C-alpha cells in the first residue's frame, strides 16, 4: 500500500475550533457580531499592536491599507517580485503604478541595499514611492529597522506583508507589532500558520489609519455622529464618506481564528522543530535552504529549497515531477510577479530582477505544517534523494 499524499500545507483543526464555530452558529450573530472584536483583540494582544481590523482575506487588507494611506493615481507602490500577486495588485487597485525591488540572494527578502540604490535614482527621476510593501517571505522578517530608516529619509509609508509571518519575531519584537511600519497585513488562509478559513487582518498603531481602514472595510460608511458631514437624523442614520468595499469577515471565521490563536505558540514551535529537522536531514543533498537571519525568528509558513541544478544534471521540472509522483505535494513559491503576462503588458520583462529570477529557476517548496511528523520529514528526504539521483 502506497503512503498517503503529503501536501505542502494543511490546516490543523481540533474539537475546540469546531465548538467555537458551532457556538456562533447557535448565537444571534453570524456577521458583524462580538466574535469579530474578540478575534481582533487576540491578534493585537499577541503582536503588541494597538489596533486590529479583521477582513475577508489578506488581499483586502493590503488594498484597504494602501488606499487608507492615500495611495492613488500617479503614485508608486514598490514591493518584492517574489510574492503572491496580491502584494503588487493592491497598488493597482488604487490606480497607482507598481515597481519592484530585487531580493537578497540568501534570504529572498527585499534587499535593503537594492532598495536604497533604487530610492537614490528615483529621487533624481521624481518617481519615489508613496508606499513600500516589504514581504516577510516564508515567515522570516525583512530588515524592518533598515527599511523604516529609509522610509523616514525618503518619505514613503510602509505596509508589512506579514501573510507568512504571524508567530515570528525580529530583534525581539513580534511581527505585526508595527514598530517599524504604518501597518502590517496578515492572512489566515488554511495553509497559513493559523486559519480562519479565509480571512485577513491589518494591525496598526495609528488611530486615524485604523479608523479609515475599518470604514473602508464596510463601504466607506460610518454611524459615528462625530465623523458625519450632516447632523444625525436618528439611530438609523449612516453616511457613506467615501467609496469603500464590502470586505467584512464573518463571525464564524472570527471564532475559528480566535480559537486558532490560542494554539499559535504551539503551531509556530512545531514548525520551527520541523525546519530544524529539515536542515539536518537535507544536509549533503545537492540543494540549499534559504539563509536564516540570526536577528529574527521565523514563523515558518513555508520551507523552501534551491536545487543545485548543475550538480544534479536534472531540470527543476524533472525533480518536481518525481517528488509529486512519489506522493510529496511540493509546490513553487512564487513565479516572480514581473514575469506574469498581465505585468508584462505594463512593460516589465525578464532580466530586470536577476536575483528573483535566479531563485525562481531553482526553487521548490517542501511540505511544512504543524501536523507533520518527523517520519514525514524523513520521507521527504528520501524522495528528494531519489528525485535528485543522490
C-alpha positions as CSV (number, residue, x, y, z in Angstrom):
1,X,0.0,0.0,0.0
2,X,1.4,3.4,-1.0
3,X,2.0,6.1,1.5
4,X,-0.7,8.9,1.6
5,X,-0.2,12.1,-0.3
6,X,1.7,14.6,1.8
7,X,0.5,18.2,0.9
8,X,2.8,21.2,1.1
9,X,0.4,22.8,3.7
10,X,-2.6,21.7,5.7
11,X,-4.7,23.3,8.5
12,X,-4.8,21.8,12.0
13,X,-8.4,21.9,13.3
14,X,-9.4,20.3,16.6
15,X,-12.6,19.9,18.6
16,X,-12.2,23.3,20.3
17,X,-12.1,25.0,16.9
18,X,-15.2,23.2,15.8
19,X,-17.0,24.1,19.1
20,X,-16.1,27.8,18.7
21,X,-17.7,27.9,15.2
22,X,-20.8,25.9,16.3
23,X,-21.3,28.4,19.2
24,X,-21.5,31.2,16.7
25,X,-24.0,29.3,14.5
26,X,-26.2,28.9,17.6
27,X,-25.9,32.6,18.5
28,X,-27.7,35.7,17.3
29,X,-24.8,37.0,15.2
30,X,-23.4,35.3,12.1
31,X,-21.7,38.5,11.0
32,X,-20.8,42.0,12.5
33,X,-21.2,40.4,15.9
34,X,-19.0,40.1,19.0
35,X,-16.7,37.3,17.6
36,X,-15.0,39.9,15.4
37,X,-13.6,42.2,18.1
38,X,-12.6,39.1,20.1
39,X,-10.5,37.8,17.2
40,X,-9.0,41.2,16.6
41,X,-8.0,41.5,20.3
42,X,-6.4,38.1,20.3
43,X,-4.1,39.0,17.4
44,X,-3.3,42.5,18.7
45,X,-2.6,41.2,22.1
46,X,-0.1,38.7,20.7
47,X,1.5,41.2,18.3
48,X,1.5,44.0,20.8
49,X,-0.2,46.4,18.3
50,X,-2.8,48.9,19.2
51,X,-5.4,48.1,16.6
52,X,-6.6,45.1,14.5
53,X,-9.1,45.3,11.7
54,X,-10.3,41.8,10.5
55,X,-11.3,41.4,6.9
56,X,-12.5,38.8,4.4
57,X,-9.0,38.0,3.2
58,X,-5.4,39.1,3.1
59,X,-5.7,40.8,-0.3
60,X,-8.5,43.0,1.2
61,X,-6.2,44.1,4.0
62,X,-3.5,45.2,1.6
63,X,-5.9,47.1,-0.6
64,X,-7.6,49.0,2.3
65,X,-4.3,49.8,3.9
66,X,-2.8,51.2,0.7
67,X,-6.0,53.3,0.0
68,X,-6.1,54.5,3.6
69,X,-2.5,55.7,3.3
70,X,-3.6,57.9,0.4
71,X,-2.1,55.8,-2.5
72,X,-3.8,56.8,-5.7
73,X,-3.3,57.7,-9.4
74,X,0.2,58.9,-10.2
75,X,1.7,57.4,-7.1
76,X,4.1,54.4,-6.9
77,X,3.9,51.2,-4.7
78,X,7.1,49.2,-4.6
79,X,7.3,45.6,-3.4
80,X,9.2,42.4,-3.9
81,X,9.0,40.3,-7.1
82,X,8.9,37.1,-5.0
83,X,5.5,37.3,-3.5
84,X,1.9,36.4,-4.3
85,X,0.5,38.8,-6.8
86,X,-1.8,40.5,-4.2
87,X,1.2,42.5,-2.8
88,X,1.5,44.3,-6.1
89,X,-2.1,44.2,-7.2
90,X,-3.1,46.3,-4.1
91,X,-1.3,49.2,-5.6
92,X,-3.0,48.8,-9.0
93,X,-6.4,48.6,-7.3
94,X,-5.7,52.1,-6.0
95,X,-4.8,53.3,-9.5
96,X,-1.1,53.6,-8.6
97,X,1.9,52.4,-10.6
98,X,3.8,49.4,-9.3
99,X,7.6,48.6,-9.3
100,X,9.8,46.0,-7.6
101,X,12.9,45.8,-5.6
102,X,15.1,42.7,-6.1
103,X,15.7,40.3,-3.3
104,X,18.7,39.3,-1.2
105,X,20.1,36.0,-2.8
106,X,20.3,34.3,0.6
107,X,17.1,35.1,2.4
108,X,14.9,36.0,-0.7
109,X,13.7,39.0,1.3
110,X,13.6,42.6,-0.1
111,X,17.2,43.7,-0.2
112,X,17.8,47.0,1.7
113,X,20.9,47.8,-0.3
114,X,19.0,47.5,-3.6
115,X,16.1,49.4,-2.1
116,X,18.4,52.3,-1.2
117,X,20.0,52.3,-4.6
118,X,16.7,52.4,-6.3
119,X,15.5,55.2,-4.0
120,X,18.6,57.3,-4.8
121,X,17.8,57.0,-8.5
122,X,14.0,57.5,-8.0
123,X,14.7,60.7,-6.1
124,X,16.6,62.1,-9.1
125,X,13.8,60.9,-11.5
126,X,11.0,62.2,-9.4
127,X,9.5,58.7,-9.1
128,X,9.8,58.0,-5.3
129,X,7.3,55.5,-4.0
130,X,4.5,56.6,-1.7
131,X,4.1,53.1,-0.3
132,X,6.7,50.3,0.1
133,X,5.5,46.7,0.9
134,X,8.3,44.5,2.3
135,X,7.2,40.8,2.1
136,X,8.2,38.6,5.1
137,X,8.8,35.7,2.7
138,X,8.3,32.1,4.0
139,X,7.9,33.6,7.6
140,X,11.1,35.4,8.0
141,X,11.0,39.2,8.6
142,X,12.7,41.7,6.3
143,X,15.2,44.0,7.9
144,X,12.5,46.4,9.1
145,X,14.6,48.8,11.1
146,X,16.7,49.5,8.0
147,X,13.6,49.8,5.7
148,X,12.0,52.1,8.3
149,X,15.1,54.3,8.4
150,X,14.9,54.6,4.6
151,X,11.2,55.4,4.8
152,X,12.0,58.3,7.2
153,X,14.7,59.6,4.8
154,X,12.7,59.3,1.6
155,X,9.2,59.9,2.9
156,X,7.4,56.7,2.0
157,X,4.8,54.7,4.0
158,X,5.3,51.1,4.9
159,X,2.9,48.2,4.8
160,X,4.4,44.9,6.0
161,X,3.1,41.9,4.1
162,X,3.2,39.6,7.0
163,X,0.9,37.0,5.4
164,X,3.6,34.3,6.0
165,X,4.9,35.5,9.3
166,X,2.5,35.5,12.3
167,X,4.3,33.7,15.1
168,X,7.7,35.2,14.3
169,X,9.9,38.0,15.7
170,X,12.6,40.4,14.6
171,X,15.1,41.8,17.1
172,X,12.8,40.6,19.9
173,X,9.8,42.4,18.5
174,X,6.7,40.3,17.4
175,X,6.0,40.5,13.7
176,X,2.8,42.6,13.4
177,X,3.8,44.9,16.2
178,X,4.3,47.8,13.6
179,X,7.2,49.3,15.4
180,X,8.9,49.9,12.0
181,X,5.8,50.3,9.8
182,X,2.5,52.0,9.4
183,X,0.6,48.8,9.2
184,X,1.0,45.0,8.8
185,X,-1.1,42.7,6.7
186,X,-1.9,39.2,7.9
187,X,-3.5,36.2,6.1
188,X,-5.4,33.3,7.6
189,X,-5.8,31.0,4.6
190,X,-5.9,27.3,5.5
191,X,-2.2,26.7,4.7
192,X,-1.1,29.7,6.9
193,X,0.2,29.3,10.5
194,X,-3.3,29.8,11.8
195,X,-6.5,29.8,9.8
196,X,-10.0,31.4,9.8
197,X,-10.9,29.5,6.6
198,X,-10.4,32.7,4.6
199,X,-9.6,35.9,6.2
200,X,-7.1,38.6,6.9
201,X,-6.3,41.4,9.4
202,X,-4.5,44.7,9.5
203,X,-2.6,45.6,12.6
204,X,-1.5,49.2,13.2
205,X,-0.7,51.7,16.0
206,X,-2.1,54.7,14.1
207,X,-5.6,55.6,15.5
208,X,-6.7,57.6,12.4
209,X,-5.4,55.0,10.0
210,X,-7.2,52.2,11.9
211,X,-10.5,54.2,11.7
212,X,-10.2,54.8,8.0
213,X,-9.3,51.1,7.2
214,X,-12.3,50.0,9.3
215,X,-14.5,52.4,7.5
216,X,-13.3,51.3,4.1
217,X,-14.0,47.7,5.1
218,X,-17.7,48.5,5.2
219,X,-18.4,50.6,2.1
220,X,-16.9,53.7,3.5
221,X,-19.9,54.0,5.8
222,X,-19.9,55.5,9.4
223,X,-22.5,55.6,12.1
224,X,-20.3,57.8,14.3
225,X,-22.0,61.1,14.7
226,X,-18.7,62.8,15.3
227,X,-17.5,61.8,11.9
228,X,-20.6,62.7,9.9
229,X,-20.9,65.6,7.5
230,X,-24.5,66.3,8.4
231,X,-26.4,66.2,11.6
232,X,-27.6,62.7,12.6
233,X,-31.3,62.1,12.0
234,X,-31.7,59.2,14.4
235,X,-30.4,55.8,15.3
236,X,-31.0,54.5,11.8
237,X,-28.8,57.2,10.2
238,X,-25.5,56.5,8.5
239,X,-23.3,58.3,6.0
240,X,-21.0,57.0,3.2
241,X,-18.0,59.2,3.5
242,X,-16.0,57.7,0.6
243,X,-16.2,54.8,-1.8
244,X,-15.3,51.7,0.3
245,X,-15.7,48.0,-0.1
246,X,-17.6,45.0,1.4
247,X,-14.6,43.4,2.9
248,X,-16.1,42.2,6.2
249,X,-15.2,38.9,8.0
250,X,-18.0,36.7,9.3
251,X,-18.3,35.7,12.9
252,X,-17.8,32.1,12.0
253,X,-14.4,32.9,10.6
254,X,-13.5,35.1,13.5
255,X,-14.5,32.4,16.0
256,X,-12.3,29.9,14.3
257,X,-9.5,32.4,14.1
258,X,-9.7,33.3,17.8
259,X,-9.7,29.6,18.7
260,X,-6.6,29.0,16.5
261,X,-4.8,31.9,18.1
262,X,-4.8,30.0,21.4
263,X,-2.6,27.5,19.7
264,X,-0.3,29.9,17.7
265,X,2.7,29.4,20.0
266,X,2.4,25.6,19.8
267,X,2.0,25.7,16.0
268,X,4.9,28.0,15.5
269,X,7.1,26.0,17.8
270,X,6.4,22.8,15.9
271,X,7.1,24.5,12.6
272,X,10.5,25.6,14.0
273,X,11.2,22.0,15.0
274,X,10.3,20.7,11.5
275,X,12.5,23.4,9.9
276,X,15.5,22.4,12.1
277,X,14.9,18.7,11.3
278,X,14.8,19.5,7.6
279,X,18.1,21.4,7.9
280,X,19.7,18.3,9.4
281,X,18.1,15.7,7.2
282,X,18.8,17.5,3.9
283,X,22.5,18.3,4.7
284,X,24.6,16.6,2.0
285,X,21.9,16.7,-0.7
286,X,22.5,18.9,-3.8
287,X,20.4,21.7,-2.6
288,X,20.4,24.5,-0.1
289,X,17.6,26.0,2.1
290,X,17.1,29.8,2.4
291,X,19.5,31.6,4.6
292,X,18.4,32.5,8.1
293,X,18.8,36.0,9.6
294,X,20.1,35.4,13.1
295,X,18.3,38.6,14.3
296,X,14.9,37.0,13.7
297,X,12.7,34.0,14.5
298,X,10.7,32.8,11.5
299,X,7.0,31.8,11.6
300,X,8.0,29.1,9.0
301,X,4.9,29.3,6.8
302,X,7.0,27.7,4.1
303,X,10.2,25.7,3.9
304,X,12.0,26.5,0.6
305,X,15.0,24.8,-1.0
306,X,17.1,25.8,-4.0
307,X,18.3,23.0,-6.2
308,X,22.0,22.9,-7.2
309,X,20.9,22.2,-10.8
310,X,24.4,22.0,-12.3
311,X,25.3,19.2,-9.8
312,X,22.0,17.3,-10.2
313,X,22.0,17.5,-14.0
314,X,18.2,17.3,-14.0
315,X,15.8,20.1,-14.5
316,X,13.7,21.6,-11.7
317,X,10.6,20.3,-13.5
318,X,12.0,16.7,-13.5
319,X,12.8,16.9,-9.8
320,X,9.4,18.4,-9.1
321,X,7.5,15.8,-11.1
322,X,9.5,13.0,-9.4
323,X,8.5,14.3,-6.0
324,X,4.9,14.6,-6.9
325,X,4.9,11.0,-8.4
326,X,6.3,9.8,-5.0
327,X,3.3,11.4,-3.2
328,X,5.2,14.5,-2.0
329,X,3.0,17.6,-2.6
330,X,5.7,20.1,-3.4
331,X,4.9,23.5,-4.9
332,X,6.8,26.6,-6.1
333,X,6.5,30.0,-4.3
334,X,6.5,32.2,-6.3
335,X,6.6,32.9,-10.0
336,X,8.2,36.4,-10.0
337,X,5.3,38.9,-10.3
338,X,7.0,40.9,-13.1
339,X,7.1,37.8,-15.3
340,X,3.3,37.4,-15.2
341,X,1.7,38.2,-18.6
342,X,-0.5,40.9,-17.1
343,X,2.6,42.7,-15.7
344,X,4.5,42.3,-18.9
345,X,1.7,44.3,-20.5
346,X,2.8,47.1,-18.2
347,X,6.4,46.9,-19.6
348,X,8.1,44.5,-17.2
349,X,10.3,41.9,-18.7
350,X,12.7,39.0,-17.9
351,X,16.1,40.2,-16.8
352,X,15.0,43.2,-14.7
353,X,15.3,41.5,-11.3
354,X,18.0,38.8,-11.7
355,X,18.2,37.5,-8.2
356,X,14.5,36.9,-8.1
357,X,14.6,35.1,-11.5
358,X,17.6,33.0,-10.4
359,X,15.8,31.9,-7.3
360,X,12.7,31.0,-9.2
361,X,14.5,28.8,-11.6
362,X,15.9,26.7,-8.7
363,X,13.1,26.8,-6.1
364,X,10.9,24.1,-4.7
365,X,8.5,24.4,-1.7
366,X,8.6,21.3,0.6
367,X,5.7,20.2,2.9
368,X,5.5,22.3,6.1
369,X,2.6,22.3,8.5
370,X,2.4,21.8,12.3
371,X,0.8,18.3,12.0
372,X,3.7,16.8,10.1
373,X,5.7,14.1,11.9
374,X,9.4,13.5,12.0
375,X,8.8,10.5,9.8
376,X,7.1,12.7,7.2
377,X,10.3,14.9,7.1
378,X,12.5,11.8,6.6
379,X,10.1,10.6,3.8
380,X,10.6,13.9,2.0
381,X,14.3,13.5,2.4
382,X,14.3,10.0,0.8
383,X,12.1,11.2,-2.0
384,X,14.4,14.2,-2.7
385,X,17.4,11.8,-2.7
386,X,15.7,9.7,-5.4
387,X,14.5,12.7,-7.4
388,X,17.9,14.3,-7.5
389,X,19.8,11.0,-8.2
390,X,21.8,11.1,-5.0
